[in-house]
């Protein structure tokens, strides 16, 4: 007996999902460790730099948008941007049309730190994500992950 009312199928699904989450968590820890060790930044800083460069390429982004993208509270986002501003990676100011809304953009130092971090992150991913898998395995993994992501987004709707 499996110890669960649902039997072997439930055990198998729980184990499979646990393997997915476990591998993701470990890879995330490796990536975060390398960013901190080699670039002196924590992973959330890298995420903000990346979002500002990609989604903010046409101009600044609001703090609210960044908080929503990173699933942070407004207070958590404010503390993160405070540190990034102090380190010289971003510039922040009140929106001209609504002074309660804060806008953020990359500085030259932020762009330079992002370039360094992207190089380190790519090296880390090449070693710990790409190298252990064949190209075909990686392609299947990405396709399956996209399917799961799209399904979850439909399920969550506006909450996602």
N, C-alpha and C positions, 0 to 999 in steps of 0.2 A: 504494500500500500504506500502511496506517495505522501500521505500526511495532509493532503489538501482535499476539500470536498470535490474539487473539479478534476482531480486525477492527474495523470501524466502530462496531458496537453497543457494544463495550467502551469505545472512545474517547468515544462520545457520553454514556454513563452516567457515566464518570469526569468529563467536562466538566460535565455537569448537576449532579452532586453537588458538584463544586468551586465552581460558581456559588452553590449554596445555602450552603455553608460560608463562602465569601468574603463574600457579602452579610451573613450573620449576624455574622461577625467584625467587619466594618466598622461595622455598626449598633451592636454591642456596644461598640466603641471610642468611638463618638460618645456613647452613653449614659453610659459611664464617665467620659469627659472632662467632660461637662456636670455630672455629680454632683460630681466633684472640684472643678471650677472654681467652680460656683455654690453648692454646699452644704458644701464642705470635707471630703467623705467619699469613700472609695473604694467601688467597686461591691460588694465582699464585705460591707462594713459595711451598705450598703443592703439586701442580701439577708438578712442576719441580722435587721435591724430589721423587715423585711417578714415574715419567718417567725415571729418572736416575736409580732408583732401578729396575724397570721392564725391560725397553728396553736397559739399559746400564749394565745389570747384567754381560755381558761378557766383559765389558770394558767401557771406556769413550764414551760420545756422543759429537757430534759437536754442536756448538752454532747454526749453521744454521738448523740442524735437529730439535733441541729443539724449535727454533723460528717457524719453519714450523708446528710442532705438536701443538703448543699453539696459532697459528695464531697471532704472534707478529712480529713487525718489528725487524730488526737486532738491531736497537738502543734501543728499548724496552727490548729486550732480554738481551742486554749488561747491561743495568741499573739494571735489576732484578738479573742477575748473579753477578754483582758488589756488591749488597747488601748481597746476599747469601754468597759470598766469605768473605766479611767483617764480617759476623756473624759466619763464620767458618763451614758452611754447605757443601760447595763445594770447590773443587780445580780446577784451570783452568790453561792451558798452551797452547803454540802454537804447532800445529801438526808438527812433525819432517819433513814430506814430503812437507808441505806448511805452512809457518809461518803465512800466512794471516788467516788460519783456526784455530779456537780456540777449544780445547777439554775440556770437563767438566766431573768431576766424584764426587761422594759423598765422604765426609770425615766420620770419626767415629761419629762426632757430628751431621752430616747430617743424618746418619742412625738412631741415637738415637732420633732425632727430628721427623723423619718419623715414627718411631715406636709409639711415643707418639701421633702424629697427627692421625695415622691410628686408634688407640684405641678411641680417641675422635670422629673422623669422624664416625666410626662404631656405637658408642653409639648414636650420633646425628641422623644418618640415621635410626637406629632401632626405635627411638622415633618418628621421624617426617615423615618417609617414610614407614617403614614396619608396625608399629603399627596401623595406621589408616586403613590399607587395609587387606583383608584376603589373605592368601597365593595364592588362586586361582586368585583373582583380580590382585595381583602383577605379577603372571605368565603371565596373559593375557596382562597386561601393558607392560611388558618386551618384549613379543613376538611382540606386535604391534609396539613398539618403534624400535625394530630391523628391522622390515619390512620397516618402514619409513626411518631409517638410510641407509639401503642397497639401497633403491630406490633413495634417495638423492645422495648417492655416485656414483651411475650409471649415474645420470643426470649431476653431476658436473665433472665426469671423473678426469682428472689430477688436476683440480682446487680444488677438495675436499680435 
